[in-house]
């Protein structure tokens, strides 16, 4: 029916918050459907409803007409909400359907699966943990825990590829609970690795 209405639950929010909520919603639809061939044409009715609802919500908040809101927000580049941060005037653009960027022509590359080889190296630790065998004392069928020989907290500010590389090369030992507690207490000195 193409009849837009205002949203009463957003009335107590500021203009910037209302526009951000609406922008996020419409940008999500646009990004989801932008792989389609004629996305701008197909989304035009939804965008019209969305923009009309936004303008009606702002008009309801300020108790004025939609035309006055449009005159207040209109500029040479489109519709903008103006606000001040620390004395400086900023502008927040209202999403326009023309802002949908075309995806690069990928052809068949769209359907290729991502490489997940860096996550495959961690499965051996799970297999060792499921074996319920302590790699220090050789006890079997006991609850075991993983002891990390190096801390990963030192890598938190490094790039993702370095964190992945460090996680793969990181030394992990499967220990039973008594051996793990003894190791953390500093009393487990000589390490006799259990051979499988």
Secondary structure, 3 states (H helix, E strand, C coil): CCCCCCCHHHCCCCHHHHHHHHHHHHHHHHHHHCCCCCHHHHCHHHHHHHHHHHHHHHHHHHCCCHHHHHHHHEECCEEEEEEEECCEEEEEECCCHHHCCCCCCCHHHHHCCCCCHHHHCCHHHHHHHHCCECCCCCCECCCEEEEECCCCHHHCCCCHHHHHHHHHHCCEEEEEHHHHHHHHHCCCCCCCCCCC
